[in-house]
Amino acid sequence: MSHLEYGPLASIIGVWKGDNGTDVAPEPNDGIEHNPYSEVLTCEPAGDVFNASKQKLWAVRYHQTARRLSDNTVLHDQVGYWMWDAVQKQVVQSLTIPRAVCILAGGISSTDSNGTLHLDVSATDGDAHWGIIQSPFMDNNAKTSAYRYQLSVEDDVLTYSQSILLEIYGKFFDHTDGNTLLRFNHP
Ligand code: HEM
């Protein structure tokens, strides 16, 4: 398979699965929830777009579903795009989750001496470009203040960790997730 024009995003195309997810989420009264989860992440080539007749972006569309190991119920669902601007050497992730929260995160890709690809994107509430949009309810009760997502791919192994700074139950809470996934097939 050749998806060279997708730049670093070529490495994430495929169907990925893993059972080692670790989630740390907030609970009322200073509580902390630890949720082990399984996950399926599908990343498909979505072609290219031209913006203002100047900027070319290559896009990968993804869908992530995480399920509790305890009872297989869905604990997180997310859809979005990864985009690559080869001229600016910029990586962009747009995502939405069914809590009425959307994020546009920007960042970089790099490849280390072992050939491992790294993507690192972030967004901050209030930033004019790499920002977070949320419903009035979430803004007032469970605000996403900052987002950082780091991913690495070596051959058919993808590892990610993310940190989401929430303002919930009257304080800041670092909502974190991470998993290691294996690639099952290329679409
Ligand atoms: C693998 C990824 C993720 C998993 C497994 C996950 C899981 C969870 C869980 C289990 C809760 C607690 C829900 C509850 O107690 O009712 C939670 C809360 C929350 N998550 Fe996530 N999450 C993920 C990613 C995200 C992302 C990317 C965002 C933001 C864009 C986000 C925003 C929130 C918010 C705002 C809450 C607070 C809602 C509440 O507890 O009332 N999460 N998440």
Residues whose N, C-alpha, C, O or C-beta is under 5 A from the ligand:
A	BS01	HEM	D23 A25 P26 N35 A66 L75 H76 I97 V101 A142 T144 I164 D177
